[in-house]
Every structure is written in C-alpha cells, then in structure tokens.
C-alpha cells in the first residue's frame, strides 16, 4: 500500500511538471502587443488609413511537440494589434481594416524566432517589413524593416516555456509596433 501511494505521488508530480513545461493554453493576445503610445500625435491627423492583410505570418497557436513552437503570432493577431496601435497613436483621422482611404499600410512578417534562453526563459526576435502607400498616386510614402527582440520568463508549473514564449513574442511585437509608430510619426510630420 505504501509503495502504491509513493508511485501515485510521483505520478501526480510528473503530471504537474509536464503541465508546467507544456504551459497549457498560451494564446498570444493582440492587446498585449499594443505599445503604450509614447509617440502620440499632438492632434489627430486629417488623413485616413487602411491596414492591409498582414502577410508572412505563420499559423497561430498550431499544435507542436516542442513547447517553444506551441505559440506563434498569426497574421490576423498581428493585424489586430497593428490597427489598435495606429488607432491609439492618433496619427490618422481613422484607421480601417477595409475600404477607401488616403493611405494603405502593408506589413509583412519576415521572421518570428523564439529561442530558449534559460530553463524557463525565452528570447524572441520579431522582424516586420512595413510599407505605407499613398492610395491616389500609388507611391511609397514610407517603408522600413524593423527588428525587435524581447526576453521573458514563464512561471514554473502554471506557464512553463509556452508562457515564456507568449510573453517574449508579445513583448517583441510590442517593441516592433512602438518603433514603427515612432518612425511613422517622424516621417509624416
């Protein structure tokens, strides 16, 4: 009986450790990718902006065996964060996901690369190419490729590596969007 109890205790501990490494559901949240608007326009702009479909992203939260590969930023999630960041910036009279506007913003995710940095920590790189087009003339008003990095740690048992990956990817995307809005503001002045 004591032997059975000891095995049961070890089995419960093993399950808890696996759950900690797997991290359960670690879904990337677009709201967590939106930066605090440090680069705010002094007054709302008169121009309108349409954000095109984001390209180059991987399928979000795809089932994977490696805990680091369980969490990814999908194109739709990044587009939602991009729209929210641009709305919060106040650069444009309105930011749309479809329809006619003065400008069109295209974003292409070149790379998102999380790598293990420690036992429960992950460093993620996020690279996006942005292109702002004047819709009437079709000319480029601005374009740039922005590289950002962020390191985060997942809590043992409750988050694990997927939680660290989620936090580091959200942080890298947040830094990327913050840098993009700053550079866009300088260009549109």
C-alpha positions as CSV (number, residue, x, y, z in Angstrom):
1,X,0.0,0.0,0.0
2,X,2.8,2.4,0.8
3,X,4.5,1.6,-2.5
4,X,1.3,2.3,-4.4
5,X,0.9,5.7,-2.6
6,X,4.5,6.6,-3.4
7,X,4.0,5.9,-7.1
8,X,0.7,7.8,-7.1
9,X,2.5,10.8,-5.6
10,X,5.3,10.6,-8.2
11,X,2.7,10.3,-11.0
12,X,1.0,13.5,-9.8
13,X,4.3,15.3,-9.6
14,X,5.2,14.2,-13.1
15,X,1.9,15.3,-14.5
16,X,2.3,18.7,-12.8
17,X,5.8,19.1,-14.2
18,X,4.6,18.1,-17.7
19,X,1.8,20.6,-17.4
20,X,4.3,23.3,-16.4
21,X,6.5,22.6,-19.3
22,X,3.6,22.4,-21.7
23,X,2.1,25.5,-20.2
24,X,-1.5,24.7,-21.1
25,X,-3.1,27.3,-23.3
26,X,-0.7,30.1,-24.1
27,X,-2.6,32.1,-26.7
28,X,-1.0,35.3,-27.9
29,X,-3.2,38.3,-27.1
30,X,-3.3,41.2,-29.6
31,X,-4.0,43.7,-26.8
32,X,-0.7,42.6,-25.1
33,X,1.2,43.6,-28.3
34,X,-0.1,47.1,-28.4
35,X,2.5,49.6,-27.0
36,X,1.8,52.4,-24.6
37,X,1.5,55.3,-27.0
38,X,4.7,57.2,-26.3
39,X,4.8,58.5,-29.9
40,X,1.4,60.3,-29.9
41,X,0.4,62.9,-32.5
42,X,-0.2,66.3,-30.9
43,X,-3.5,66.5,-32.7
44,X,-5.5,63.9,-34.6
45,X,-4.5,63.8,-38.3
46,X,-6.8,64.6,-41.2
47,X,-5.8,61.6,-43.3
48,X,-7.3,58.1,-43.2
49,X,-5.5,54.8,-43.3
50,X,-6.5,51.2,-44.3
51,X,-4.4,48.4,-42.9
52,X,-4.0,45.6,-45.5
53,X,-4.0,41.9,-44.6
54,X,-0.7,41.1,-42.9
55,X,1.4,38.6,-44.9
56,X,4.2,36.2,-44.0
57,X,2.9,35.2,-40.6
58,X,2.7,31.6,-39.5
59,X,-0.4,29.8,-38.4
60,X,-1.1,31.0,-34.9
61,X,-1.1,28.6,-31.9
62,X,-0.5,25.5,-34.1
63,X,-0.1,22.2,-32.3
64,X,3.6,21.4,-31.9
65,X,5.6,19.0,-29.8
66,X,8.4,21.4,-28.8
67,X,7.0,23.8,-26.1
68,X,8.7,26.8,-27.8
69,X,6.9,26.1,-31.1
70,X,3.5,25.9,-29.5
71,X,3.0,29.6,-29.6
72,X,3.2,31.9,-32.6
73,X,1.8,35.2,-33.7
74,X,-0.6,34.8,-36.5
75,X,-1.1,37.3,-39.3
76,X,-4.6,38.1,-38.1
77,X,-3.5,38.6,-34.5
78,X,-0.7,40.9,-35.6
79,X,-3.0,42.9,-37.8
80,X,-5.4,43.4,-34.9
81,X,-2.6,44.7,-32.8
82,X,-1.3,46.9,-35.6
83,X,-4.7,48.5,-36.1
84,X,-5.1,49.1,-32.3
85,X,-1.6,50.7,-32.1
86,X,-2.3,53.0,-35.0
87,X,-5.7,54.0,-33.6
88,X,-4.1,54.8,-30.2
89,X,-1.3,56.8,-31.9
90,X,-3.8,59.5,-33.2
91,X,-1.8,60.0,-36.4
92,X,-4.9,59.4,-38.6
93,X,-8.5,60.5,-38.6
94,X,-9.5,56.9,-38.8
95,X,-7.8,53.5,-39.2
96,X,-9.7,50.9,-41.1
97,X,-9.4,47.3,-42.0
98,X,-11.1,47.8,-45.4
99,X,-12.4,50.4,-47.7
100,X,-11.0,53.5,-49.4
101,X,-8.6,55.8,-47.6
102,X,-5.7,58.3,-48.1
103,X,-3.0,55.7,-47.2
104,X,-2.7,52.0,-47.2
105,X,-0.3,50.2,-44.8
106,X,1.2,46.9,-45.7
107,X,3.0,44.7,-43.2
108,X,5.0,41.6,-44.0
109,X,6.2,39.4,-41.1
110,X,9.7,38.3,-42.2
111,X,10.6,36.3,-39.1
112,X,9.5,35.5,-35.6
113,X,12.0,33.4,-33.9
114,X,11.7,32.3,-30.2
115,X,14.8,30.6,-28.7
116,X,15.3,29.1,-25.3
117,X,17.4,31.5,-23.2
118,X,17.3,29.5,-19.9
119,X,15.4,26.9,-18.1
120,X,12.0,28.8,-18.3
121,X,13.1,31.8,-20.3
122,X,12.8,32.6,-24.0
123,X,14.2,35.3,-26.2
124,X,12.2,36.2,-29.3
125,X,13.1,38.1,-32.4
126,X,10.4,39.6,-34.5
127,X,11.1,41.2,-37.9
128,X,8.5,43.1,-39.9
129,X,8.7,45.0,-43.2
130,X,6.3,47.9,-43.3
131,X,5.2,49.9,-46.4
132,X,3.0,53.0,-46.4
133,X,1.4,53.8,-49.8
134,X,-0.5,56.9,-50.9
135,X,-3.5,55.3,-52.4
136,X,-4.2,58.1,-55.0
137,X,-0.7,58.1,-56.5
138,X,0.4,54.6,-55.6
139,X,3.8,55.9,-54.5
140,X,5.6,54.8,-51.4
141,X,5.3,57.4,-48.6
142,X,7.4,55.4,-46.2
143,X,8.9,51.9,-45.9
144,X,11.2,50.2,-43.4
145,X,12.1,46.9,-41.9
146,X,12.1,46.8,-38.1
147,X,13.8,44.2,-36.0
148,X,12.9,43.8,-32.3
149,X,13.8,41.4,-29.5
150,X,12.4,40.6,-26.1
151,X,13.3,38.1,-23.3
152,X,10.7,36.8,-20.9
153,X,10.4,34.1,-18.2
154,X,7.5,31.7,-17.7
155,X,6.3,30.9,-14.2
156,X,7.0,27.3,-13.2
157,X,4.0,24.9,-13.2
158,X,1.5,27.4,-14.5
159,X,3.2,28.8,-17.6
160,X,6.3,27.0,-18.5
161,X,8.1,27.5,-21.8
162,X,4.9,28.3,-23.8
163,X,4.1,31.1,-21.3
164,X,7.6,32.5,-21.7
165,X,7.4,32.2,-25.4
166,X,4.0,34.0,-25.4
167,X,5.4,36.8,-23.2
168,X,8.5,37.2,-25.2
169,X,6.7,37.2,-28.6
170,X,4.1,39.7,-27.3
171,X,7.0,41.9,-26.0
172,X,9.0,41.7,-29.2
173,X,5.8,42.6,-31.3
174,X,5.0,45.5,-28.8
175,X,8.6,46.9,-29.3
176,X,8.3,46.5,-33.0
177,X,5.0,48.4,-33.1
178,X,6.3,51.1,-30.8
179,X,9.3,51.7,-33.1
180,X,7.1,51.6,-36.2
181,X,4.7,54.3,-34.8
182,X,7.7,56.5,-33.8
183,X,9.3,56.3,-37.2
184,X,5.9,56.8,-39.0
185,X,5.2,59.9,-36.9
186,X,8.6,61.4,-37.8
187,X,8.1,60.6,-41.4
188,X,4.6,62.1,-41.6
189,X,5.4,65.4,-39.9
